[in-house]
Amino acid sequence: MTIRRPLARICLFSLLAIASAAGQAPDGVPRDLAQLRAQQLTDIRYQLNYNIRPKADSITGHEELRFVQNPDDRGILPEWLDFREGSISILMINGQAAPPTIQNGHIELPAKFLKLGENVVEIDFIAPVAPAGKAITRFEDKDDGSEYVYTLFVPMDADMAFPCFDQPDLKARFNLTVTAPLDWTVISNAVGKETIKEGSGAVQIHRVEFAETKPISTYLFAFAAGPFKKVHDTPGLPGLYVRKSKLEKAEAEAAAVQQITADGIKYLSDYFAQPFPFPKYDMVMLPGFAYGGMEHAGATFLREESILFRTAPTHK
């Protein structure tokens, strides 16, 4: 018995093949492209290395992307990586140099460089950083002049921070390494550890490496960096990070916020008979955050003024 593909799918493949041959990148991530990528790709892994410089309007990064291209009787198709508003200087696909060009928010991975099974893509890139309107936000604390950098990818802006397959059903494992000023704390989805300290005087940096995450969608990957202070660090309670100028105020409220959160996690775990699925849970307080909060895997970012009271609460 022969199973025939719907005509629409055959037409889709033809259109994508023609567009690729003509060097034309798709417009955004159309549903048909997303469905095709979901059929073709598995076991996606991102190894990301960021170098954060204070007061900079960009961030440099190196990425090693691994994915498996599944067998298909249509042959090996080109792939399109999503990447907007940044630039790339080096693109290597399975050890071969490819044209490092961005078209319409996409990087083409030509079929001639790809193979069935695992593929390895290496990219040197630069992503924008700004006080607003970008996936990587820079905030300057007017109280003490300190600087904080954090990400917000929901619903579809991870591709402004690094080249990726930016669709929720293509979950991936993430390995993150961040190089930042020595007095900065870095928080991400997984547990991190400091590996290297370098420099002297006013120019001192350290490197923080994070454990590999479980498979998560690109919009759930996140990191925050700056002179954050961990408040009321207590075994069994979620971690709570605040900017250093708010440390004294946070100390008076941290225990209650942590306990309410821990109780909520326990209630939901019991109700669904499902343990909390990640190895740790941190809360990062961010001033002027675009939403009330964003529940990244293992590291929720919260609007500071929604959690830490602006004035002392009354009893009524």
C-alpha positions, 0 to 999 in steps of 0.5 A, spaced: 500 500 500 502 506 498 501 512 502 501 519 498 503 525 501 498 531 501 499 535 495 500 541 499 506 538 502 509 536 496 508 543 493 511 546 500 517 542 499 517 544 492 517 552 494 522 551 499 527 548 494 526 553 489 526 559 494 533 556 497 536 555 490 534 562 488 537 564 495 531 567 498 530 566 505 523 565 508 519 571 511 519 570 518 517 563 520 511 561 516 507 555 519 509 550 513 516 551 514 515 550 522 512 544 520 517 541 515 523 543 520 519 539 526 519 533 521 526 533 519 530 535 526 531 532 532 536 532 538 537 539 538 543 542 542 545 549 543 552 550 546 552 558 547 558 562 550 557 570 551 562 575 553 558 581 556 562 588 556 559 593 561 555 599 557 556 596 551 550 596 545 552 589 543 554 582 546 559 577 542 557 570 542 560 563 540 555 558 538 556 550 537 549 548 534 548 540 534 542 537 531 540 530 527 537 531 520 532 525 520 532 520 513 527 522 508 525 520 501 526 527 499 533 527 500 537 532 504 534 539 505 537 546 506 535 549 513 534 556 515 536 558 522 533 564 525 537 570 527 534 577 527 538 584 528 545 581 529 551 579 525 555 573 524 563 573 522 564 566 522 559 560 519 562 553 519 557 547 517 560 540 519 567 543 519 566 547 512 566 554 511 559 557 509 557 564 507 556 568 513 550 572 510 543 573 514 537 574 509 530 577 512 532 574 519 535 568 517 541 564 516 541 559 510 545 552 512 545 549 504 544 542 503 551 541 500 554 542 507 549 538 511 548 530 512 543 525 515 545 524 522 548 529 526 550 536 524 555 541 527 554 548 526 559 553 529 557 561 529 561 567 531 555 572 532 554 579 535 547 580 538 544 587 540 543 590 547 539 596 549 535 599 554 528 597 551 526 593 544 531 588 544 531 581 546 537 582 551 535 588 555 540 593 559 538 597 565 542 602 569 540 603 576 540 610 577 541 609 585 548 607 584 550 607 577 550 599 577 548 595 570 544 589 569 543 585 563 537 580 562 533 576 557 526 576 555 525 572 549 517 570 549 514 569 545 518 569 539 525 573 540 530 568 542 532 569 535 534 576 536 539 573 541 542 567 538 541 563 531 536 558 533 530 554 530 525 559 534 519 555 534 516 552 541 516 545 539 523 544 537 525 543 544 533 543 545 538 542 551 542 548 552 549 549 555 551 556 557 557 559 559 558 567 560 564 571 561 562 577 565 565 583 570 568 579 576 563 583 581 557 580 577 553 574 578 550 570 573 543 566 573 540 562 568 536 556 567 541 551 570 546 551 576 552 555 575 559 554 577 565 559 576 571 556 573 576 562 571 578 569 574 582 573 570 585 580 569 587 585 575 585 592 577 579 595 574 578 590 569 577 583 572 572 578 569 570 571 571 567 565 567 561 562 569 559 555 566 552 552 567 550 545 567 546 542 561 538 543 561 533 538 560 529 539 553 526 546 553 523 551 548 527 557 546 523 562 549 524 559 556 532 559 555 534 565 559 540 569 563 541 575 567 547 578 569 549 584 574 551 585 581 545 582 583 545 580 591 542 573 593 537 574 599 536 570 605 539 564 602 536 558 605 536 551 604 529 548 601 527 555 599 527 558 592 533 563 591 531 570 591 536 575 587 535 583 587 539 589 585 544 591 590 541 597 591 535 594 594 538 589 598 536 592 605 529 593 603 529 586 600 531 583 606 525 585 610 521 581 605 525 575 602 523 570 607 515 571 606 516 571 598 520 565 598 516 561 603 509 563 599 513 560 593 515 554 596 508 553 598 505 554 592 510 549 588 509 544 594 501 545 593 502 544 585 507 538 586 502 534 590 496 536 586 499 534 580 503 528 583 509 531 579 515 533 582 518 540 580 521 538 574 528 542 574 534 542 579 533 548 582 528 554 582 530 562 582 527 568 582 530 574 579 527 581 581 528 586 575 526 593 575 521 595 569 520 588 567 515 588 561 511 583 564 509 581 571 513 575 570 516 570 566 516 563 568 523 561 565 525 553 566 528 554 573 529 561 573 523 566 574 524 573 572 519 578 576 517 585 576 521 588 582 515 593 584 510 588 583 514 583 589 517 588 593 513 593 596 514 600 594 511 602 601 510 598 607 503 595 607 498 596 612 494 591 616 487 593 612 
